[in-house]
Amino acid sequence: MNLRKAIGLILLLALTPGLFGQYYSSDSKKAIKRFKEARSCLNELDYVCVEESLLKAIKADDQFIEAYQMLAQLCYEQGRMEEAISYYAQTLEIDPEGNPEGYRLLAGLKLMSGDYAGALELAEQYLAFPPEKVKSKSKGASIRESCLFALEAMKNPVPFKPENLGPEVNSEYSEYWPALSVDEQMLMFTVMLPLPNQTGEEPLKLHEDFFYSTQGESGWEPRKNAGVPLNTSDNEGAQSLTADGRTLWFTACNRRSGQGMCDLYYSTWEGDKWSSPKNAGSPINSRYSEKHPSISADGRTLYFTSNRPGGLGSYDIWMSERTQDSWSDPVNLGDSVNTPDLEQSPFIHPDQQSLYFSSTGWPGMGQGDLFLTRLIRDSGWTIPENLGYPINTHDDDIGLSLNARGDRAYFASDRGEGTDTDLYSFEMPAELRP
């Protein structure tokens, strides 16, 4: 389930006609004046002014529903989830019957924050409204299904003891998208770095580069920048290594050599450095977006995410096979894997039968969960299995990879101190191994 679709967050400000119209729930001229000031500030992208004006509007009329709704939207966009929930809950207390969609929206917000019991109660309230008074019973039912799954998963946690890969790999910046060579001697990953400027001032922009670390006698050696020509002043990320660690597939967006918004590129290890990346071209790339490649161990099957036509949802997982001198037309993995929502970050294990990926369409813990599907000869892909709690949480979980033995997984998380993500590894539970 895509939570943004399920809770209709983009429509939060449109759920009540008064938000951008002439009708308001308040009769206070002072409150309405402050609310209009907030809208003007929003047009100028002055969010401090927006919040100050809305708080003044509420001070003038503490029953002003539209002001609470707009504050909830602002807090959500700024990552202030608890405040967003509190403000939107206030609107339902003021008018419990006037905005049925508010129950679905608030249920989704609580699901995203991990309050499954609270989200379930609100979803049930939404589903209790007569069909003619609600816009999407199916979305409310999806939230309810995920809440029930999450509550049951927390009663039956899977073994999970993540280990930080340490200062040789991690830094004060964000590290993510780990890719391990089959012999487990090299780990390549993406780092979000500040982009240097020529003024000497604090850098405001960030960009992604590739780093790698090799295995030493006592663990991972200090990481190294992959350097040019692999790294550029643009963003490079979401990579996958062939079994021998000598070919790297990755995603790059908005490049002059690209065919769409995001394209897949590859580079090979030649001598002591990576070659100049090449665009994979058609039929892999299109005028749409292709990203998150995962190359099979033999280098002959490529899995990736795309929003090209012919899919089931916003982004689906596709597959292309190597021909004599090119690649076959990509094939959608179908509805046993893909849903009407979002599937991404595929990882095909070296056994070439176990596919791990992230989805917002199958029942899960929150914004995006990790799943496993297996390729059965003559039967296709199995129904995806959620990796369970606490591997999955209410946060967005993507970017998992495993070693060849299938007993150790690597992933990125911000569960440690600070706000940046680090790379971790953990022992994969036996039942979830390839």
C-alpha positions in Angstrom: 0.0 0.0 0.0 1.3 3.4 -1.0 0.7 5.4 2.1 0.8 8.8 0.4 -2.0 7.5 -1.9 -3.8 5.7 0.9 -4.0 8.7 3.2 -4.3 11.2 0.4 -1.6 13.5 1.8 -1.3 15.5 -1.3 -5.0 16.2 -1.0 -4.8 17.2 2.7 -5.3 20.9 1.9 -8.1 20.1 -0.5 -10.2 18.0 1.9 -12.0 21.1 3.1 -13.3 23.5 0.4 -12.4 26.5 2.5 -8.6 26.0 2.4 -8.2 27.8 -0.9 -11.7 29.0 -1.5 -14.0 31.6 0.1 -15.8 29.4 2.6 -14.3 29.1 6.1 -15.4 27.3 9.3 -14.6 30.5 11.2 -16.6 33.7 11.4 -13.8 35.6 13.0 -12.6 38.4 10.7 -9.3 38.5 12.6 -8.7 34.8 12.2 -9.6 34.8 8.5 -7.2 37.7 8.0 -4.4 35.8 9.6 -5.2 32.7 7.5 -5.1 34.7 4.3 -1.7 36.0 5.4 -0.5 32.4 5.8 -1.6 31.6 2.3 0.3 34.6 1.0 3.4 33.6 2.9 3.0 30.1 1.4 3.1 31.6 -2.1 6.4 33.2 -1.1 7.7 30.0 0.4 8.2 31.8 3.7 7.3 28.9 6.0 8.2 30.7 9.2 5.6 33.3 8.3 3.1 30.6 7.4 3.3 29.0 10.8 3.3 32.3 12.7 0.2 33.5 10.9 -1.7 30.2 11.3 -1.0 30.2 15.1 -2.3 33.7 15.3 -5.4 32.6 13.4 -6.0 29.8 15.9 -5.4 32.2 18.8 -8.2 34.3 17.3 -10.5 31.3 16.8 -9.5 28.0 18.4 -12.2 26.2 16.3 -10.7 27.3 13.0 -10.5 23.9 11.2 -8.7 25.1 8.0 -5.9 26.6 10.1 -5.3 23.4 11.9 -5.3 21.4 8.6 -2.8 23.8 7.0 -0.6 23.5 10.1 -0.8 19.7 9.9 0.4 19.8 6.3 3.2 22.2 7.1 4.4 20.0 10.0 4.3 16.9 7.9 6.4 18.4 5.1 8.9 19.4 7.7 9.1 16.0 9.3 7.3 17.0 12.5 5.0 14.0 12.5 3.8 14.2 16.1 2.7 17.8 15.6 1.1 17.0 12.3 -1.0 14.3 13.9 -1.9 16.5 16.9 -3.1 19.4 14.6 -5.1 17.2 12.4 -6.7 15.3 15.3 -7.9 18.6 16.5 -10.0 19.1 13.3 -11.9 15.9 13.9 -12.6 16.8 17.5 -14.1 20.1 16.3 -16.2 18.4 13.6 -16.4 14.6 13.9 -18.9 14.2 11.1 -18.0 16.9 8.6 -14.8 15.4 7.1 -14.9 11.6 6.8 -11.8 11.6 4.7 -10.0 13.1 7.7 -10.2 9.7 9.5 -8.4 8.0 6.7 -5.8 10.7 6.5 -5.1 10.7 10.2 -5.1 6.9 10.2 -2.4 6.9 7.6 -0.3 9.5 9.5 -0.5 7.3 12.6 0.5 4.2 10.7 3.5 6.1 9.3 4.5 7.0 12.9 4.1 3.4 14.1 0.9 4.0 16.2 -0.8 0.9 14.8 -3.5 0.6 17.4 -4.5 4.3 16.9 -4.4 4.0 13.2 -6.6 0.8 13.3 -9.2 2.6 15.4 -9.3 5.5 12.9 -9.5 3.2 9.9 -12.4 1.3 11.4 -14.2 4.6 12.0 -13.6 5.6 8.4 -14.9 2.3 7.1 -18.0 2.7 9.3 -19.2 5.7 7.3 -21.8 5.0 4.6 -20.2 4.4 1.2 -21.7 7.5 -0.3 -19.9 9.7 2.3 -16.4 8.4 1.7 -14.1 8.6 -1.4 -12.1 5.3 -1.0 -13.2 2.4 1.0 -10.4 0.4 -0.6 -7.7 2.7 0.7 -9.2 2.7 4.2 -9.2 -1.1 4.0 -5.5 -1.1 3.0 -4.6 0.9 6.0 -6.6 -1.5 8.2 -4.9 -4.5 6.7 -1.4 -3.1 7.3 -2.3 -2.2 10.9 -3.5 -5.8 11.6 -0.3 -7.2 9.9 1.9 -4.8 11.9 0.3 -5.6 15.3 0.6 -9.3 14.7 4.2 -9.0 13.4 5.3 -7.2 16.6 3.9 -10.1 18.6 6.2 -12.4 16.7 9.5 -10.6 16.0 12.2 -12.2 13.9 15.8 -12.5 15.2 17.5 -9.2 14.3 20.8 -7.8 15.8 22.2 -5.1 13.4 25.9 -4.4 13.7 27.3 -1.0 12.6 30.1 -1.5 10.0 32.3 1.0 11.9 34.3 4.1 11.2 36.3 2.5 8.4 33.0 2.5 6.4 30.7 5.0 8.0 31.2 8.7 8.6 29.4 11.8 9.8 27.7 11.8 6.4 25.0 9.5 5.1 26.0 6.1 3.7 23.6 3.8 1.9 23.0 1.3 -1.0 25.6 -1.3 0.0 26.7 -3.7 -2.8 28.9 -6.7 -1.9 31.1 -8.7 -4.3 30.4 -12.4 -4.3 33.7 -13.2 -2.7 32.8 -10.6 0.1 36.2 -8.9 -0.4 34.8 -5.5 -1.6 31.8 -3.4 -0.4 30.8 -0.5 -2.6 28.3 2.0 -1.3 26.9 5.5 -1.9 27.8 8.5 0.3 25.9 11.8 0.4 28.6 14.5 0.6 28.6 18.3 0.8 29.4 19.8 -2.6 32.4 22.1 -2.2 31.9 25.7 -3.3 34.4 28.4 -4.3 33.4 31.0 -1.7 34.7 29.1 1.3 31.3 29.3 2.9 29.3 26.5 4.4 28.3 24.2 1.5 24.5 24.2 0.9 24.3 21.5 -1.7 24.8 17.8 -1.4 25.7 15.2 -4.0 26.2 11.4 -4.1 29.5 9.7 -4.8 30.7 6.1 -4.8 33.1 4.8 -2.1 34.4 1.3 -1.5 36.1 -0.7 1.2 38.0 -3.9 1.0 38.2 -6.7 3.5 41.4 -6.9 5.6 42.6 -9.3 8.2 40.7 -7.6 11.0 37.7 -6.3 9.1 36.9 -3.6 6.6 39.8 -1.4 5.6 39.3 2.5 5.6 37.1 3.4 2.7 38.3 5.0 -0.5 36.6 7.3 -3.0 36.0 5.5 -6.2 37.3 8.6 -8.0 36.9 9.8 -11.6 35.6 9.0 -14.1 33.1 7.0 -12.0 32.3 9.9 -9.7 31.4 13.3 -11.1 29.9 16.5 -9.8 26.5 15.0 -10.5 24.8 12.3 -8.5 25.7 8.6 -8.8 24.0 5.9 -6.7 21.8 2.8 -6.3 24.5 0.5 -7.6 25.0 -3.3 -8.2 28.1 -5.3 -8.7 28.6 -8.4 -10.9 29.9 -11.5 -9.1 33.5 -10.8 -9.9 33.2 -7.2 -8.7 34.5 -5.9 -12.0 31.3 -4.5 -13.5 29.3 -1.8 -11.8 25.7 -0.9 -12.7 24.2 2.2 -11.3 21.6 5.0 -11.6 22.3 8.6 -12.7 19.6 11.2 -13.3 19.3 14.3 -15.5 22.5 13.7 -17.5 23.0 15.0 -21.0 23.6 11.5 -22.2 20.4 10.2 -20.6 17.3 9.2 -22.4 14.9 9.9 -19.6 14.8 11.5 -16.1 16.9 8.7 -14.7 18.9 6.1 -16.6 21.0 3.0 -16.0 24.8 3.2 -16.6 27.6 0.7 -16.3 31.4 0.8 -15.8 34.1 -1.9 -15.8 37.2 -2.2 -13.7 40.2 -1.8 -16.1 43.7 -2.2 -14.6 43.5 -0.1 -11.5 40.5 2.1 -12.1 36.9 2.2 -13.3 36.2 2.9 -17.0 34.2 5.9 -18.1 30.5 5.0 -17.5 28.4 4.1 -20.5 24.6 4.6 -20.8 23.0 1.2 -21.1 20.8 2.6 -24.0 17.7 1.1 -25.4 15.8 -1.1 -24.8 16.8 -0.9 -21.1 16.6 2.9 -20.8 13.6 4.8 -22.1 12.2 8.3 -22.0 10.8 7.5 -18.6 12.8 6.7 -15.4 14.9 3.5 -14.9 16.8 3.1 -11.6 17.9 0.6 -8.9 19.6 -2.0 -11.1 20.5 -5.5 -9.8 22.6 -7.6 -12.0 22.6 -11.4 -11.7 25.7 -13.3 -10.7 26.4 -14.4 -14.3 25.8 -10.9 -15.6 23.1 -12.0 -18.0 19.9 -10.9 -16.2 19.2 -7.3 -15.1 16.5 -6.4 -12.7 15.5 -2.7 -12.3 12.8 -0.3 -11.3 10.9 1.8 -13.9 7.8 3.9 -14.3 7.6 3.1 -18.0 4.2 2.3 -19.6 2.9 -1.2 -19.2 3.5 -1.4 -15.5 0.9 -1.9 -12.7 1.8 1.0 -10.4 3.9 4.1 -10.1 7.1 2.2 -10.2 7.4 -1.6 -11.0 10.2 -4.1 -11.1 11.3 -5.1 -14.6 13.7 -7.7 -16.0 15.9 -7.8 -19.1 18.1 -10.6 -20.4 21.5 -10.4 -22.2 21.4 -11.5 -25.8 24.3 -12.0 -28.0 25.1 -8.4 -28.5 22.4 -6.5 -26.7 19.6 -6.7 -24.1 16.1 -8.1 -24.6 13.0 -5.9 -24.3 12.3 -5.5 -20.5 9.6 -7.7 -19.1 7.4 -6.7 -16.2 7.5 -9.2 -13.3 3.7 -9.1 -13.1 1.2 -9.0 -10.4 2.8 -11.7 -8.3 5.5 -9.1 -7.4 4.2 -5.7 -8.6 1.2 -3.9 -7.3 -0.7 -0.7 -8.2 1.6 1.2 -5.8 5.4 1.3 -5.5 8.0 -1.5 -5.9 11.7 -0.7 -5.9 15.3 -1.6 -4.9 15.4 -5.2 -6.2 18.2 -7.4 -5.2 18.7 -10.7 -7.0 20.7 -13.1 -4.9 23.5 -15.1 -6.6 21.3 -18.2 -6.6 19.3 -16.3 -9.3 16.0 -17.4 -7.7 15.7 -15.3 -4.6 14.6 -11.7 -5.2 14.5 -9.2 -2.3 12.8 -5.8 -2.9 10.9 -2.9 -1.2 7.2 -2.4 -1.6 4.5 0.0 -0.4 1.8 -2.2 -2.1 1.9 -5.4 0.0 0.7 -5.3 3.7 3.5 -4.0 5.9 4.7 -2.0 8.8 4.5 1.5 7.3 6.0 3.5 4.5 7.8 0.7 2.6 8.8 -2.8 3.7 11.3 -5.3 2.5 10.0 -8.5 0.9 11.3 -11.8 -0.5 9.9 -13.7 -3.5 11.3 -16.9 -5.0 11.4 -18.0 -8.6 9.9 -21.4 -8.9 10.6 -23.3 -12.2 7.5 -23.4 -14.4 5.4 -21.5 -11.8 6.9 -18.0 -11.7 7.4 -15.8 -8.7 5.9 -16.7 -5.3 3.7 -14.4 -3.3 6.1 -12.0 -1.6 6.9 -12.7 2.0 7.4 -9.7 4.4 10.7 -10.0 6.2 9.0 -9.2 9.4 9.5 -7.0 12.4 12.0 -5.5 13.5 13.8 -5.9 10.1 10.9 -3.8 8.8 9.6 -0.8 10.8 7.2 2.1 10.2 10.1 3.9 8.4 10.9 3.5 4.7 13.0 0.4 4.5 14.9 -0.1 1.2 18.3 -1.1 -0.2 19.0 -4.6 1.2 21.7 -6.9 -0.1 23.0 -10.3 1.0 26.2 -12.3 0.8 26.5 -15.3 -1.5 25.9 -17.7 1.4 22.7 -15.8 2.2 23.3 -15.7 5.9 24.4 -12.1 6.3 22.5 -9.0 5.0 23.6 -5.4 4.6 21.4 -2.3 4.8 21.4 1.4 5.6 19.6 2.8 8.6 19.4 6.0 10.7 18.6 4.0 13.9 21.8 5.1 15.5 22.7 8.4 17.1 22.3 11.5 14.9 20.2 11.8 11.8 22.5 10.5 9.1 22.3 6.9 7.9 25.0 4.3 8.4 25.6 0.9 7.0 24.8 -2.1 9.1 24.9 -5.9 8.7 22.9 -8.6 10.4 22.5 -12.3 10.4 19.6 -13.2 8.1 17.0 -15.4 9.9 17.2 -19.0 8.5 13.7 -19.0 7.1 14.4 -15.8 5.1 17.6 -17.0 3.4 17.8 -17.9 -0.3 
